Amino acid sequence: LGKAPSAMSLADITPELIVAFLNHLERQRHNSVRSRNARLAALRSFLKFAGHRDVTSLQVIERALGVPVKRFERPMLDYLTRAEMVAVLGEPGESWSSRRDHLLLAMLYNTGARVSEIIGVRVVDVVLDGAACVHLHGKGRKQRTVPLWKETVVEIRRWLQSAGLQKDQALLPNRWGKPMTRSNVAERLARAVSAATPRCPSLQGRTLSPHTLRHTTAMHLLQAGVDLTVIALWLGHESPVTTHGYVEADLAMKERALAAIAPPETRRASR
């Protein structure tokens, strides 16, 4: 509009301006539809607040609030089969980085952790005696505890014996002893997938992210018969509703459900 923010009035925020702004986000700035809708939600919150402060502008605000969110198709969750996951994990090599990378992928699969959670794990967060587990620090300073397989425990013990890490250090550090970054993790996963592709051709052409391993953990738990509420707790979902997307992605589960229903008998009409 060519105005300073302090010079704008509520009357300037027309539906046409809002739609033009949202289209700009999507077309010029290449934001996703989710981001577009998030910006619109923020605008709506502000306008509702403003309506309580300036009742004379209620008509203008009502028009602006009429701008609808944009509908979009949710992409199907991508995940690895058990065979593909085993191929990506491979075997730990002899080098320091190879052993760290193998433990990194094993823990991502074991815990279903977000990247931010796994790179934030310190040595002190891992409990190896008794009921072995790892304490994850999730979104909004929320913490959860995830059990560890005995194979993961053995690998962590070996790693700690050779890495010489302090209790307050990152369990999976970079060469300089600092926590790995998101890009580090994505790069190491890409290398593992590239190395596994000759052994597992179904990985060819797949674009996998660390979050794919989180989906993989959830799907494998679901396929093993674990209840959705338990999976939600495992992944740190605020609501089991978020976890329902994994049921949508599991075609085999849908087929089993269909097989449990007797198909209706259809009879041909007699001529």
Phi, psi and omega per residue, in radians:
L1 nan -0.175 -3.122
G2 1.272 0.430 -3.136
K3 -2.058 2.624 2.988
A4 -1.230 2.561 3.137
P5 -0.928 -0.633 -3.126
S6 -1.227 -0.301 -3.126
A7 -1.634 -0.085 -3.113
M8 -1.368 2.640 3.050
S9 -2.119 2.897 3.130
L10 -1.085 -0.494 3.134
A11 -1.120 -0.396 3.125
D12 -1.283 -0.403 -3.064
I13 -1.522 1.391 -3.110
T14 -1.585 2.817 3.067
P15 -0.991 -0.646 -3.135
E16 -1.112 -0.710 3.126
L17 -1.155 -0.740 -3.122
I18 -1.102 -0.792 -3.134
V19 -1.112 -0.715 3.119
A20 -1.091 -0.704 3.114
F21 -1.116 -0.795 -3.124
L22 -1.134 -0.684 3.094
N23 -1.143 -0.637 3.094
H24 -1.089 -0.743 3.119
L25 -1.030 -0.758 -3.037
E26 -1.366 -0.692 -3.017
R27 -1.595 -0.806 -3.092
Q28 -1.510 -0.701 -3.093
R29 -1.657 -0.073 3.047
H30 1.016 0.629 3.013
N31 -1.294 2.680 3.096
S32 -1.321 2.926 3.091
V33 -1.100 -0.613 3.091
R34 -1.046 -0.779 3.134
S35 -1.149 -0.705 3.097
R36 -1.007 -0.823 -3.133
N37 -1.177 -0.561 3.099
A38 -1.157 -0.701 3.095
R39 -1.121 -0.708 3.124
L40 -1.132 -0.675 3.116
A41 -1.093 -0.677 3.102
A42 -1.133 -0.735 3.100
L43 -1.083 -0.732 3.135
R44 -1.092 -0.725 3.123
S45 -1.066 -0.754 3.122
F46 -1.113 -0.769 -3.092
L47 -1.146 -0.658 3.085
K48 -1.130 -0.693 3.068
F49 -1.093 -0.771 -3.107
A50 -1.134 -0.562 -3.133
G51 -1.094 -0.505 3.107
H52 -1.375 -0.353 -3.101
R53 -1.677 -0.460 -3.074
D54 -2.378 1.470 -3.075
V55 -1.178 -0.344 3.139
T56 -1.229 -0.300 -3.115
S57 -1.789 0.245 -3.073
L58 -1.024 -0.654 -3.117
Q59 -1.144 -0.747 3.109
V60 -1.108 -0.740 -3.115
I61 -1.150 -0.706 3.126
E62 -1.048 -0.698 3.115
R63 -1.128 -0.755 -3.123
A64 -1.160 -0.621 3.138
L65 -1.221 -0.229 -3.140
G66 -1.375 -0.106 3.110
V67 -1.182 2.121 -3.042
P68 -1.436 2.738 2.993
V69 -1.255 2.748 -3.129
K70 -1.624 2.244 3.127
R71 -1.362 2.650 3.118
F72 -2.712 2.746 3.118
E73 -1.501 2.285 3.084
R74 -1.327 2.211 3.109
P75 -1.184 2.578 3.095
M76 -1.178 2.480 -3.130
L77 -1.168 2.317 3.097
D78 -1.628 2.363 3.121
Y79 -2.652 2.891 -3.121
L80 -1.728 2.566 2.991
T81 -1.278 2.966 3.130
R82 -1.046 -0.760 -3.123
A83 -1.117 -0.720 3.128
E84 -1.140 -0.705 -3.138
M85 -1.133 -0.730 3.119
V86 -1.099 -0.693 3.130
A87 -1.132 -0.715 3.138
V88 -1.168 -0.688 3.114
L89 -1.096 -0.780 3.142
G90 1.046 -2.643 3.120
E91 -2.099 2.467 3.118
P92 -1.159 2.397 3.120
G93 -1.485 -2.907 -3.100
E94 -1.590 -0.393 -3.062
S95 -1.334 2.802 3.137
W96 -1.042 -0.821 -3.093
S97 -1.188 -0.624 3.137
S98 -1.143 -0.738 3.120
R99 -1.179 -0.666 3.091
R100 -1.147 -0.763 -3.111
D101 -1.121 -0.676 3.130
H102 -1.132 -0.744 3.111
L103 -1.154 -0.661 3.098
L104 -1.004 -0.892 -3.113
L105 -1.187 -0.661 3.120
A106 -1.110 -0.693 -3.138
M107 -1.277 -0.619 3.059
L108 -1.062 -0.727 3.139
Y109 -1.263 -0.732 -3.130
N110 -1.108 -0.778 -2.990
T111 -1.673 -0.408 -3.020
G112 1.167 0.453 -3.056
A113 -1.300 2.673 2.954
R114 -1.241 2.782 -3.134
V115 -1.040 -0.769 -3.122
S116 -1.049 -0.571 -3.134
E117 -1.293 -0.742 -3.059
I118 -1.247 -0.647 3.139
I119 -1.350 -0.226 3.097
G120 -1.585 -0.067 -3.140
V121 -1.229 2.219 3.054
R122 -1.772 2.904 3.140
V123 -1.012 -0.674 -3.094
V124 -1.208 -0.305 -3.138
D125 -1.383 -0.154 -3.080
V126 -1.774 2.219 3.090
V127 -1.914 2.060 -3.070
L128 -1.874 -0.285 -3.135
D129 -1.673 2.522 -3.138
G130 1.236 -2.240 3.100
A131 -1.386 1.628 -3.068
A132 -1.113 2.354 -3.114
C133 -2.809 3.005 3.058
V134 -2.299 2.408 3.110
H135 -1.624 2.077 -3.129
L136 -1.813 2.436 3.106
H137 -1.832 1.843 -3.013
G138 -1.692 -2.776 -3.116
K139 -1.112 2.570 3.071
G140 1.057 0.582 3.128
R141 1.046 0.366 3.106
K142 -1.452 2.506 3.140
Q143 -2.072 2.576 3.032
R144 -2.547 2.767 -3.117
T145 -2.022 2.248 -3.107
V146 -2.095 2.285 3.126
P147 -1.198 2.718 -3.134
L148 -1.990 2.471 3.017
W149 -1.157 2.700 3.125
K150 -1.122 -0.540 3.101
E151 -1.149 -0.664 3.102
T152 -1.173 -0.684 3.120
V153 -1.062 -0.791 3.129
V154 -1.046 -0.750 -3.114
E155 -1.181 -0.664 3.112
I156 -1.137 -0.728 3.128
R157 -1.040 -0.806 3.133
R158 -1.095 -0.706 -3.131
W159 -1.129 -0.765 -3.126
L160 -1.163 -0.599 3.125
Q161 -1.154 -0.593 -3.070
S162 -1.668 -0.458 -3.035
A163 -1.468 -0.429 3.117
G164 1.092 0.827 -3.090
L165 -1.588 2.618 3.049
Q166 -1.473 2.805 -3.068
K167 -1.061 -0.596 -3.097
D168 -1.582 0.082 3.115
Q169 -1.485 2.785 3.043
A170 -1.120 2.402 3.116
L171 -1.115 -0.599 -3.107
L172 -2.094 1.370 -3.054
P173 -1.505 2.953 2.968
N174 -1.514 -2.991 -3.077
R175 -1.076 -0.426 -3.083
W176 -1.699 0.163 3.091
G177 1.428 0.091 3.120
K178 -1.638 2.803 3.095
P179 -1.059 2.540 3.067
M180 -1.139 2.756 3.079
T181 -1.753 2.957 3.105
R182 -1.030 -0.745 -3.124
S183 -1.150 -0.609 3.059
N184 -1.025 -0.840 -3.102
V185 -1.110 -0.770 3.141
A186 -1.087 -0.685 3.136
E187 -1.157 -0.748 -3.127
R188 -1.170 -0.632 3.082
L189 -1.150 -0.740 3.124
A190 -1.039 -0.687 3.105
R191 -1.139 -0.718 3.139
A192 -1.136 -0.717 3.124
V193 -1.140 -0.737 3.120
S194 -1.068 -0.711 3.135
A195 -1.236 -0.521 -3.087
A196 -1.463 -0.352 -3.037
T197 -1.022 -0.742 3.099
P198 -1.043 -0.555 3.134
R199 -1.458 -0.405 -3.078
C200 -2.368 1.498 -3.045
P201 -1.009 -0.380 -3.131
S202 -1.166 -0.221 3.101
L203 -1.455 -0.181 -3.098
Q204 -1.044 2.218 3.092
G205 1.372 0.007 -3.136
R206 -1.396 2.393 3.025
T207 -1.809 1.841 -3.054
L208 -1.936 2.447 3.086
S209 -2.042 2.872 3.068
P210 -0.969 -0.506 3.131
H211 -1.193 -0.409 3.080
T212 -1.078 -0.618 3.122
L213 -1.196 -0.572 3.064
R214 -1.117 -0.779 3.074
H215 -1.085 -0.674 -3.123
T216 -1.087 -0.790 3.111
T217 -1.013 -0.827 -3.117
A218 -1.085 -0.756 -3.121
M219 -1.152 -0.701 -3.128
H220 -1.209 -0.618 3.038
L221 -1.115 -0.763 3.136
L222 -1.089 -0.789 -3.127
Q223 -1.173 -0.393 3.106
A224 -1.465 -0.016 3.091
G225 1.623 0.194 3.120
V226 -1.271 2.391 -3.101
D227 -1.121 2.560 -3.109
L228 -1.036 -0.649 -3.132
T229 -1.142 -0.613 3.092
V230 -1.196 -0.719 3.117
I231 -1.110 -0.679 3.109
A232 -1.062 -0.750 3.089
L233 -1.156 -0.696 -3.135
W234 -1.041 -0.768 -3.083
L235 -1.495 -0.200 -3.118
G236 1.401 0.461 3.073
H237 -1.280 2.424 3.106
E238 -1.193 -0.540 -3.113
S239 -2.413 2.457 3.066
P240 -1.053 -0.311 3.125
V241 -1.021 -0.650 3.122
T242 -1.089 -0.544 -3.070
T243 -1.380 -0.269 -3.090
H244 -1.113 -0.372 3.134
G245 -1.078 -0.446 3.132
Y246 -1.245 -0.553 3.067
V247 -1.138 -0.710 3.124
E248 -1.047 -0.622 -3.044
A249 -1.426 -0.261 -3.052
D250 -1.634 1.661 -3.126
L251 -1.144 -0.642 -3.125
A252 -1.086 -0.665 3.120
M253 -1.148 -0.677 3.104
K254 -1.137 -0.679 -3.141
E255 -1.151 -0.677 3.100
R256 -1.140 -0.664 3.114
A257 -1.148 -0.678 3.134
L258 -1.170 -0.683 -3.127
A259 -1.163 -0.411 -3.137
A260 -1.359 -0.200 -3.139
I261 -1.786 2.209 3.120
A262 -1.219 2.197 3.131
P263 -1.175 2.575 3.139
P264 -1.194 2.483 3.102
E265 -1.424 2.193 3.122
T266 -1.890 2.288 3.133
R267 -1.977 2.441 3.096
R268 -1.283 2.423 3.098
A269 -1.179 2.351 -3.132
S270 -1.316 2.473 3.136
R271 -1.613 nan nan
